[in-house]
Every structure is written in structure tokens, then in C-alpha cells.
Amino acid sequence: MSQITAAHRQEIEARHAHLLKSKPLQRLMPLIVVMATLLYGVYALWFFDIPRIVSEAQWFRMGLYLRQWVSYDVQPEFRLGKDGITIRYPRFSPLGDDPHPDWVVTKPDGSKFIPFGSGGVTIATTGTTIVARGATVHIDVTSGKPVIEGKPPAWVTVYDEDVLADLGFSGDVSLSADRVKVRKRFFGWANFVFDTSSPFFGKSASETLGLIFSDARLDPSQSNLSLALDNIWNNSAWQHGDVWVKLAQTVVMAFLGTLLGAVLAFPLAFMAARNITPNHFLGSCIKRFFDFLRSMDLLIWSLFLTRAFGPGPLAGAGAIFLTETGTLGKVYAEGLENIDKKPGEGIQSTGASTILTHRYATMPQVAPVMAGQTLYQWESNIRDAATIGAVGAGGIGLKLWEAMRTNSNWANVAYMVLLTLLVTFLFDVASSRLRQKLMGTDPRR
């Protein structure tokens, strides 16, 4: 093999200078792209006023909401009187209508003690002592208002007529001259299986199973197993039945909207494809129709349809149908325009009709792509259906929005979010497997 000499190399460079030598702008293009990206980032920071938003954001609320996702609290109120201390619980306490928690301890002198980690709160008619975070704070109420002895620590806030002690995740204590309200927090979801009105409430798992399979009926009209299932379904605190029905509505809404969109987009795509439709003006009009349907976001269509048909899954399914007609129509038409013409020409040479040509030449090429894309859109629409429910389009999204609006049912919000994630994951796996089989990319083959 002969080596290229310097003279030969210079001759090649001179002959093909337009290929071997890049222009100055081409050489600087990477630097220009990096600089433009940095400038855009600075502009975005200024335009959206990101520094002010970050500095003024109430980040502590995120911790509060996440805390309430995984825990619940019990709020006993201790009223201080001349005759002693009386305890009252909220009307809808997770402990039921007649709570007697073992963590409220009555001492021989009549005072109450509530443990908090390694410390606790001791409540007497003359004052309250809080031992927490390595400090001891005594609040005296004999003068008619709470008075702290010494300098209060940072986790104690003193107001004119009351005092608030923040004990972290464990809870907090709010006290005035005549009452002490304790918020004690516990990990978990209270009454998730049975609510306080169920005859199975407060019983251990072994006791519950013993009652379910016992011959002695708690309700003469039905078996204990049927009663237990009914109590779970109609749990007033967690509303399992309503949540599961709304989740099923979301799945059906996504399926119906995607199916109807695919059914309408399929024939329109043949009319829009340039290599298939004989009328190019008609094809152009149909493509613009697809663009119009896709240009309106799913959420906007939902707002329109909820005004037309009222809140409910019909509006959600209709919004998905309109959006998917535009999206799938465009995808189908592009797939048809990229087919190989030779199989069709071969079938036409045998005298086959146009329909048979498309059946045996066009469809085998585009059917896997169409089916795979449709399955992907269905999977995506399950997530979108949960979102549009927040504007009244029905499904789990509406239920989720109702729980968030109260600003107190964050555990219920976590429950519905986890259910939605689970269903989305299952349909994602199923859809991916089906797409792989249809498109011949299954790695297990």
C-alpha cells in the first residue's frame, strides 16, 4: 500500500477544498449555540422573576403536606376548670365517638400526661409543662393568661392570649388560660379498612378474621363476610367504593375517547395522505382539520365540553376523542405517506381493486405502527384523563381535586395519587408489551 505524500495531500485538499475546509461560521456554531443557550437562561430567569419567587416561596408548606400524606393526627382538647380537667375530642375523631386512648395518662393528682418521644406534656389546672427537644418549658395559667417561666426556646411562640409549642413531626401544643389543645401525630392512615361506624372498627386482624368466619352473624340480614366487604366499600373516611368507581371511569373514559378517535382518524388519514387521495385539496383541508383539533389542548376541550354537557365523564371522553382524532389522524396519514409503493403496484398489476390493494399492500406496512401508536396514546390518555377531571370532566381527577380543595385530606390525596400511579404503571407495562408484539420488537422472541 503506497503512502500519501505531502504534495499529494495538498493536491487533494486543493481539489476538494469545499469538503475538507469548513466555513468560519460552521466552526463557531457550537460556541454560538452554547452562548445562545446561556443568554436564554438568563433571560428566562429575569422574565419569570425566578429569584424573587424562590426567595418568597413558602417551602415549609411542602413539608407540612408531605407529612400529612403519610400520617394522621388526633386532637384532644383539655379544658381546665375548678372541678378538674375534662377532655373533648373533635366530632369526627379517628378514634371514634367514645375515645379512650392509652397515651392519655391520668396521674394520681388528676393531671394528664401525653408522651411525645422521650419527653411529653403534663397538663394541670394550674399550668402545663412541656419536655421536648432537650428543654423543659413550664407555662403558668394561674394569673388568667399563660405566662412562661424564663426565656422560651425557639420552638415556642408566645402570643397575647395563648402559646404555641411546635414539637416537630410528633405534633404541637396550643394552650390558653382555660384550655390546652394537643395535636398528636401518628404514622399511617387511620381507619383505612373500617371506619368508626363499622362493627369491625378497632379490632385486631385476628379478631376481624375470627368474626368474618364466625357463624354468629353481626347483622342478621347478611353474612359477616358480606358485611365486612360492604363496610370497606362504604368506608365514610376513605370512600373506597367511590374512589374505585371514579378510577374505573378514568380508564373507561381514556379507552372510549381513544377508540372513537382512532375509528374516525383511520378513514380520514387515507383521505389526507398525498400518495393515496386523488384530491389534494381535500387532503390538505383534512390535514388542517387535524391541526385544528391538535392545536387545542385537551384541558381546553374539556372546559368547552363541560360547559356544553355539564360535569362528568362524557365531557372527558369527548375531549379525548377530539384530541386523539387530530393526533392519530396526523400519525396515520404520515405513516401512509411513507409506505413502499412497490407491493401495491405488484398487486394492482393482477387487476385487484383499490380496496384490495390497500388491504394486502398498504395495511401490512402501516398496521403495526398504527396499532402501536394507538396503544401509546391510550396509555398516555389514562394520565391525561386524571388531569382533566380537575376541571369537571369526571373520573379520579375530580375526586382528587375535591380532596385537595379542603386542604385537610392530604392522606386521601396520597391514596388516590398512588392508585393512579399503580393503574398507569400496569397499563404502561401492558401497552408496551402489546406494542412490542405488534411491531415485532419483542426481546423475548
N, C-alpha and C positions, 0 to 999 in steps of 0.2 A: 504494500500500500504506500503510495507516494505521499509525502508530506506537502502541505500548502506552504509555499514560500511567502515572505513578506510582500513581495511585489505582486504575487498572485492574489493575496488577500486584499491589497489596496485596489487592485483591478476589480475584484468582486464588489467591494464597498462602493466604488465609484459607479459601477453599473447598476447596483440596486440600492442607491442611497435613500430612496423613498421608503424602503422597507427596513433598513438597518439603522437609520438615524431618526430618532423621534423628535418631534417639534418641541420648542421650549414650553408651550402650554401643556403638552402631554406630560412632560417631565415634572411640571409644577402642580399637576392636577391632584395628586394625593395630599400635598400640603394645603391646597385651596380647599379641599373637602374637609380636612381637619379644622382649619381656621373657620370655615363657614359654620361647622357644627358647634364650635365653641361660642361663636358670636350669637348663634341662635339660642344656645342655652342661657347666655347672659340676658338676652332679650326676653326670653320666657320668664326668667326669674324676676325681671323688672315688671313685665306686663301683668303677671299674675300676683305680684307683690308677695312672693313666697316667703321672704324673711319675716315680714310682719305677721303673716298667717301662722308660721311656725312658732314665733315668739308668743303670740296671743292664744294659741290653741290650748284648750283645756284637756291636757293629756291625762290628767288624773281620772277623767271620766272613763277612759278606755279600761283602766284597771278596775274601776267600780263595776262596769258592765261585764267584763270577763269574770270577775269574782262572782257575780250573780248568775252567770251561766252554769257554774259548777257547784253551787251551794244554795242553801236556803237559810232563812233566819226565823227565829222565834222571838216575839217582842212582849214579854210580860211587863206589866206596869204595877209598881208597888206604891200604893197610896198610904201616906203617913198620917196617922190620926192619934187622938188621945187614947183610943182603945187598942192601939197596936197597928200592925201593918196588914193591909188587905191586898190581895193580888188579883189583877184583872188581865185577861188576855183579849186580843182582837177578836172580832166576831168570826172571822174566817181563819182561825189559827190552824196551822198544820198539825197541831196536837189534838184537834177535835174540840167538841163543845165543853168537855169537862176535863181539862188537862191537869195532870199532876206529875210534872217531870221530876225525875230523881235528882237532877242537877240543881234544883232549888232546895237548899237545905235550911231547915228551921233550927236555930240554935236554942239552947235552954233558956236564954234570956229573951227570947222572942224575936231576935234579929234574924235576917235572912242572909244566906251566903250563896253566891253564884260563882263557881270556879271559872277562871279564864287562864288556860295554860298552867304555868307554875304559880300564878297568883290568883286573884279573884276580887269580887266586890262584896263587901259586907254592908248591909243596909239596916240601919236602926232608926228609930223615931227621932233621935237627936242629931243624926248625921250619917254620912256614908264614907267608908274607907275603901280606896281602890289601890290594890297592889298589882302593878303591871310594869313591864319594860324596865325592871330594875329600880323602880321608885315606889314610894308609898305616899299617897295623897289622901288627906282627910278633909272632907267638906262638912262644915258645921251648919245646921239649919235652925238652931235654937233662937236666933235673932230675927227670924221671919224671912230671911233670904239666905242663899248659900254663900258661905264665906270659907275660903281656902286658907288653911294654916301654912304660912310660908310662901315662897315663890313657886307658882305652878310650873310643871315641866312643859316642854313644847307640845306634847300631845294632849294637853288640857287647855281648852278655850273658855275664858270667863266672860260672860255677858252680864247685863244688868240684873236679870232676874233668874238666870239659870246658868248651868255649867255643862259643857260637853267634853267628854273624855273619849278620844279615839284610840281604841285598842287594836287597831290593825284589822287583819282578816277575821280575828275572833269576834269582832263586833264593836259596839260602842255603848256608852252610858250617858244619858241625858237626865239631869236632875234639877229640880227647883225646890222651893221651900216645903211643899206638901206632897211631892211625888218623885219617884225615880223610875225612869223608863230604860229598860235594858234591851239591847238588841244582841242576841247571841247567835252566831253563825255556825252552821254545820256543813260539812262536805256532803254532796249527794243531792238527789232530787226527792223531796218529801212526797209521800203518798203517791208514788208513780204508778203503782199497780192498783191499789184500792184507796178510795178516798175515805174521808172521815165518816160518811154515812153508810158505808158498807159493813155488814156483819163480820167481814174478814179483816177489818181495819185493826191495826195494832198487834196482830197475831204473827208469830214467827212462821217461817216457811214450813216447818214440820207440822205445826198446828193447823196451818191452812190446808196442807195436803191431807191431813187426817180428817178435816171437816169435809173436804171435797169428795173423798171416797167413803165417807160415812153413810150409813143407811138412814140415820136420823136427819130428816130434812129441816133446814133452817127456814125454808119457805115451802109450805105445803103444795103450792101450785107448780113447782119445778124442782128439778134435781139440784144438788149443791154445785155440781159442775156447771150446769147451765146458769145458775145464779152467779157463780164466780166470773164466768165469761161475760155475762151481762153487766156486772159491776165494773169489769175492766173496760168494756166498750163504752159505758156511760159514765166513766170517771169524770166527775164535775171539775176537778182541778186541772187535769191534763187533757180532757176531751179527746181521748184516743180515737173513738169512733168518728168524730167529725174531722179530725186531722187526717186519718187514713182515707176517708172518703174524698177529702179535698186533694190529697196526694194522687189518688186514682183519677180524679177529674183532670189534674195536671197532665198525667200521662196520656189519657184519652184525648184531651184537648190537643196535645202535640201530635199524636198519631193521626187524628182526624184532619187537622189542618194541613199536615204534611202530605197525607194521602190525597186529599182533594186538590192540593196544589200540584202534585205530580200528575194526577189524571188530566188536569186542564193544560199543564205545561207541555205534556207529551205531544199532542197533535199540533199545538201552536208552534212548537220547536221545528217540526217538519215544514211548516209554512214559513218560518223565519229563516231557515238555513238557505244560504245563497246557492249552494250546489244542488238543491232539491226543488225549491219552489220556482215555477216558471215566471211568477210575477214578482219582480224585485222590489217594486214599490210597496206591495203588500207585505213582503218580508221586512222591509225597512220600518214600516208602520208597526208591525208586531214587535220588532226589537225595541222600538221606542216605548211601546206599551210595557214591555218587560222592565225597561229602565225606570219608567214612572213608578211601577209597583215596588221596585227595589229602592228607589230614592227616598221613599217614606219609611222611616224606621218602624220596627214592629211596635214599639211603645206608642208612636203617634197613631198608627192604625187602631191600636187598642182604645186610645182615647176617643177617636171618632166613633168606633162601633159601640162602645159603652154608652155614648150619648144616643145612639140610634136604637139599640136593642136593650139598653139597661145593663146593670152589672150582672155578670155571670159567665159561665164557660163558653156560651155561644159567641160572645164578643171576642174571647181569646182565640177560639178555634178559627173564627173569621179573620182575625188579624194575621194569624199564622198562614192561613190559606192564601191571602193576598200577597204576603211577602214571599212565600215559597213559590207561588206561580211565577213571580218575576225572577227569583234566584234560579230555580230549577229550569225555567224556560231558557234562560241565557246559557246555563251549563249544557243543557241538552242540545241547543242549537249549535254551540261551538263544537261539541263532540261530533255532531252530524257533518259539520263543515270540514272536519279533519279526517274523514274516513278515506280509505283507499278505494278508488273508483274501479279498479280492475275486476274485482269479484262481481260487481254489479254489471259491468259491461259483458262479462262472460255469461251471466245468467240471462241478460237481455238478448244475447245472440241466439239463445234457444227459443226465442219467441215468448218468454214469460212476460206477464203483465207487470205494471209498475208496483202494484201491491206485493206480488210475489218476489219481485226484485228486492224491495226493501225488507221483506220478511227473511229472505235467505242470504242476502248480501250485506245489507246495512245493519240490521239488528244484531247479528252475531258480533259485529265490531263495537257497537256502542252500548249494548245492553249491560255488560258488566260495569262500565263506567257510570251509566245512568243509575243502576241499582246501588252501586257503592256510594255515589254522591247523595242519593235519596236517603239511604240509611244514615249517613253522616248528618244530614240536615235534620232528620228525625231526632237523633241523639242530641244535637245542639238545641233543638226546639224544646226539649224537656227542660233544659235550664232556662231558656227564654220564657217559657210558659210560667215558670215560677216567678219571674221578674214582672211580667205584665199583670199578674194577679194583684199586684200592689195598687194598680190604678182601677181596680174593679172588674178585671177580666176573669175572676173566679179562680178556683184552684188553691193550691197551698200558698201561693203568693199573697192572696187576700187575707188568709188566716194569719200569715206571718206578719203582715202589716198591722193587723188589728192587735196582735200581741205586742208589737213594738210601740204602738201609739200610747199604750198605757204606761210605758216607761217603768214597769214594775214586774212584768212577766218574762224576764230575760232567760230564766231557765226553760220556759216554754219555747222561746225563740231558739235556744240552743237545740232543743229536742227536734223542732221542725227543720232546722238547718241540717242537722245530722241525718235525718230521714231523707231529705232531698239529696244530700251528698251520696248516701247509700244507693238510692234509686238511680241517680245519674251514673254512678260508678258501674252498677250492674248492667244498665243499658249501653254504657260505653263499651264494656267488655263484649257483650253480645253483638253489638253493631260492628265492632272491629273484626270479630271472628267471621261474621257473615260477609263483610266486605272482602276479607282475605280469600274466602272460599269462592265468591263470585268472580273476583278478579284474578284468581289463580296464583295468589301470592302467599298461600298458607304455608308457613315454615315447617309444619308437621308432616307435610306430604313427602 
